[in-house]
Structures are given as C-alpha cells and as structure tokens.
C-alpha cells in the first residue's frame, strides 16, 4: 500500500464493519483520524475508485428520491485480507510513526486489541534496527554529524514511546 497517509487501508478498515457510502467514510475519517491527517473528498473518491478497480471493494449504486444516486461500498474478501496484512505490519521508516503507524494502532485498538502488543513489538524491532544502522554511520562533515545525532534522538524518542505503550503506559491500551 502507499506510504504516508493511508487512505486506502483506512477505507478498508472502516468497511470491515459493513458497507458505507463515500460521505459516511469521509465523516469517519475526519472524526477519527483528522488529528493525524486530512483527506480531501476528491482524494477519498479517487481512492474508492482505485480500490474498486483493484477488486478490494465493490460498489453498488443506490437510487435516492429527489437526490442524486450514491454508491454504497462493501469490502471484498481480498480487501479484508489486505487490510489485516497492512494493519499488523510495522512501518519501515521513523517518519511514518505519526501517520501510518498511529492509523494502524487506531484500527487495531478498535478491531483486534489483542493484536496490539504484537504490532508494538514488531515496530520496536524495526526501530532498533534503524538505530543500529544510524549508529554505524561515521560521518565526517559537521552537517552529516548533526543529522546523525538528530536521527538518533528521534529514534530514541520513538523507542521510548513504543516501550511505554508495551509497559502499559498508555491508558488506551489497558484492558
């Protein structure tokens, strides 16, 4: 799936609960994930079109009295499988913690909270590997040294946050 703002996977996650039309999906995205990122209506409808062409969702046209017809989208088995694969896979880059990882955490907490610790442990492993890679760098110029230091501090903060969640430090993760 695309990196960054995970509109496609979020749509798949919402459709696990049942069919919905575009306006409903947009309202859910804004209400639930609007603090992380925003999606324009045009971006959502382009994503719905792409997901349908990929066979991940199926749209059914619904006629309305005195209003234009709308399309109600439902998840296909292939879409459900792809969603579960996405939501349980750690993000490969630190900068994706704020957008994609938090989106995954949102859906797992709602749909399968028992799988949250597994995602957190897997994400921790990715961050540890990234930190080891950065520590192995030996830049010579001052800017590269500053950049290395910055990246290590960010990775350290990310690891501390993941560790706090694993240790039950976040009220939202407590049973």
LINZI-V137525 format. One record per pair of residues at least 4 apart in sequence whose C-alpha atoms are under 8 Angstrom apart, sorted by the first residue. I is the first residue (numbers start at 1). J is the second residue. D is the distance in whole Angstrom. If there is no record, write none. Layout:
# LINZI-V137525
I:J:D ; I:J:D
This chain:
# LINZI-V137525
1:6:8 ; 1:8:8 ; 1:9:8 ; 1:86:8 ; 2:6:7 ; 3:96:8 ; 3:100:8 ; 4:96:6 ; 4:99:6 ; 4:100:6 ; 5:37:7 ; 5:99:6 ; 5:100:6 ; 6:10:6 ; 6:99:8 ; 6:100:6 ; 6:103:8 ; 7:11:6 ; 7:39:7 ; 7:44:7 ; 7:47:7 ; 8:12:6 ; 8:47:6 ; 8:48:8 ; 8:51:7 ; 9:13:6 ; 9:83:6 ; 9:86:7 ; 9:87:8 ; 10:14:6 ; 10:29:8 ; 10:103:8 ; 11:15:6 ; 11:25:7 ; 11:48:8 ; 12:16:6 ; 12:56:8 ; 12:57:8 ; 12:75:7 ; 12:79:6 ; 12:80:7 ; 12:83:6 ; 13:17:8 ; 13:80:8 ; 13:83:6 ; 13:107:7 ; 14:18:8 ; 14:25:7 ; 15:19:6 ; 15:20:7 ; 15:73:8 ; 15:74:6 ; 15:75:6 ; 16:75:7 ; 16:80:7 ; 18:74:7 ; 18:75:8 ; 19:72:6 ; 19:73:5 ; 19:74:4 ; 19:75:7 ; 20:24:6 ; 20:25:7 ; 20:72:5 ; 20:73:5 ; 20:74:7 ; 21:25:6 ; 21:70:7 ; 21:71:6 ; 21:72:4 ; 21:73:6 ; 22:26:6 ; 22:44:7 ; 22:45:7 ; 22:48:8 ; 22:71:7 ; 22:72:7 ; 22:73:8 ; 23:27:6 ; 24:28:6 ; 25:29:6 ; 26:30:6 ; 26:39:8 ; 26:41:7 ; 26:44:7 ; 27:31:6 ; 28:32:6 ; 28:33:8 ; 29:33:5 ; 29:34:6 ; 29:38:8 ; 29:39:8 ; 30:34:4 ; 30:35:8 ; 30:38:7 ; 30:39:8 ; 33:37:6 ; 33:38:8 ; 33:103:7 ; 34:38:5 ; 36:98:7 ; 36:99:6 ; 36:102:8 ; 36:103:8 ; 37:99:7 ; 39:43:6 ; 39:44:7 ; 40:44:6 ; 41:45:6 ; 42:46:6 ; 43:47:6 ; 44:48:6 ; 45:49:6 ; 46:50:6 ; 47:51:6 ; 48:52:6 ; 48:57:8 ; 49:53:6 ; 50:54:6 ; 51:55:6 ; 51:56:5 ; 51:57:6 ; 52:56:6 ; 52:57:5 ; 52:58:6 ; 52:59:7 ; 55:76:7 ; 55:78:7 ; 55:79:7 ; 56:75:6 ; 56:76:5 ; 56:77:7 ; 56:78:6 ; 56:79:4 ; 56:80:8 ; 57:73:6 ; 57:74:5 ; 57:75:4 ; 57:76:5 ; 57:79:6 ; 58:73:5 ; 58:74:5 ; 58:75:6 ; 58:76:7 ; 59:71:6 ; 59:72:5 ; 59:73:4 ; 59:74:6 ; 60:71:5 ; 60:72:5 ; 60:73:6 ; 61:69:7 ; 61:70:6 ; 61:71:4 ; 61:72:6 ; 62:69:5 ; 62:70:5 ; 62:71:6 ; 62:72:7 ; 63:67:8 ; 63:68:7 ; 63:69:4 ; 63:70:7 ; 64:68:6 ; 64:69:5 ; 64:70:8 ; 75:79:6 ; 75:80:7 ; 76:80:6 ; 77:81:6 ; 78:82:6 ; 79:83:6 ; 80:84:6 ; 81:85:6 ; 82:86:6 ; 83:87:6 ; 84:88:6 ; 85:89:6 ; 86:104:8 ; 87:104:5 ; 87:105:8 ; 87:107:7 ; 87:108:7 ; 88:104:7 ; 88:115:8 ; 88:118:8 ; 88:119:6 ; 89:119:7 ; 89:122:8 ; 90:101:7 ; 90:119:6 ; 90:120:8 ; 90:122:6 ; 90:123:5 ; 90:126:7 ; 91:96:6 ; 91:97:7 ; 91:100:7 ; 91:101:6 ; 91:123:7 ; 91:126:8 ; 92:96:8 ; 92:126:7 ; 93:97:8 ; 93:127:8 ; 94:127:7 ; 94:154:8 ; 94:155:7 ; 94:158:8 ; 95:99:8 ; 96:100:5 ; 96:101:6 ; 97:101:5 ; 97:102:6 ; 98:102:6 ; 99:103:6 ; 100:104:6 ; 101:105:6 ; 102:106:6 ; 103:107:6 ; 104:108:6 ; 105:109:6 ; 105:116:7 ; 106:110:6 ; 107:111:6 ; 107:112:8 ; 108:112:5 ; 108:113:5 ; 108:115:7 ; 108:116:6 ; 109:113:4 ; 109:116:7 ; 109:173:7 ; 112:116:7 ; 113:173:8 ; 115:119:7 ; 116:120:6 ; 117:121:6 ; 117:166:6 ; 118:122:6 ; 119:123:6 ; 120:124:6 ; 120:162:6 ; 120:165:8 ; 120:166:7 ; 121:125:6 ; 121:166:8 ; 122:126:7 ; 123:127:6 ; 123:162:8 ; 124:128:6 ; 124:159:6 ; 124:162:6 ; 124:163:8 ; 125:129:6 ; 126:130:6 ; 127:131:6 ; 127:155:6 ; 127:158:7 ; 127:159:7 ; 128:132:6 ; 128:155:8 ; 128:159:8 ; 129:133:6 ; 130:134:6 ; 130:155:8 ; 131:135:6 ; 131:152:6 ; 131:155:6 ; 131:156:8 ; 132:136:6 ; 133:137:7 ; 134:148:7 ; 134:151:7 ; 134:152:7 ; 135:148:8 ; 135:152:7 ; 137:148:8 ; 138:145:8 ; 139:144:6 ; 139:145:6 ; 139:148:8 ; 140:144:7 ; 140:145:7 ; 141:145:6 ; 142:146:6 ; 143:147:6 ; 144:148:6 ; 145:149:6 ; 146:150:6 ; 147:151:6 ; 148:152:6 ; 149:153:6 ; 150:154:6 ; 151:155:6 ; 152:156:6 ; 153:157:6 ; 154:158:6 ; 155:159:6 ; 156:160:6 ; 157:161:6 ; 158:162:6 ; 159:163:6 ; 160:164:6 ; 161:165:6 ; 162:166:6 ; 163:167:6 ; 164:168:6 ; 164:169:5 ; 164:170:7 ; 165:169:5 ; 165:170:5 ; 165:173:7 ; 168:173:6 ; 168:174:6 ; 169:173:8 ; 170:174:7
